[in-house]
Amino acid sequence: MSDWLFRGARLLDPVAGTETAGDLLVVDRRIAAIGPALEGPAGATLVEAEGRLLAPGLIDAGVFRTDVE
């Protein structure tokens, strides 16, 4: 299965310099949506990610941000 819904993650955007809470939807191994209260397709794997850091599109977040607790 290549569809995933990460719910309630801390979403980091180093280009914009923002960090917000929200959901991230991956469909067919590509980011399909980022936002609050997203709905995934039937059969998507749900990951409760509250309090976890996600940096969509970054390969190695440790290179860009080292002050994460």
N, C-alpha and C positions, 0 to 999 in steps of 0.2 A: 504494500500500500504506500502510495507516495503523497497522500493528502493528510495534512496535519493542521490542527488548530491549537495554537499556544494561547492560553487564556490568562490575562491579568499580569503579563510580564512587564518588567521595566525596559522600555524600548529606547535604545540609545542611538542618536543620530549625531555622530561627531562632526559632520559637515555643517549642520545647522546649529550645533552646540546645544541640543536639547535632549532631555530624558523625560519620558512620559510613561504613564501606566496605560496599557492597552492590550489588544489582541493582535496576533499575527496569523494569517492564513496562508498555508503553502498548498498549492494544487499542482500536481504533476511536476514536483520538485522545483517549482518557481514561486516566488512571493506573489500572491494573488491580491492580498488586501492587508492593510494595517489600519486599525481603528478600535473604537470601543464597541463592546458587545457584538462581535462578529458571529455569524452563523456559518458553520462548515457544511460541506456536502455530506450526504448520507455515507456512512462508513469511514469518515475521516477519523484519524487518531486524535483524541483530545489529550492535551498536556496541560495540567494545571500548573502554571508557571508563575503564580503570584510570588513576588519578592525575588524572582530570578531575573538576571540581566540578559537581554537579547540585543544583539547588534546586527540587524538585518543587512545582508550584503557584505559584511566584513569577514575576512578569512581568519584573521588573528587579532581579536579585540585587545589582547594584551599589549600589542604594539602601539595602539592608539590611546589607550587609557590605562593608567596604572594605579589610580587612586580609588578603585572600587573596593568597598569593604565586604 
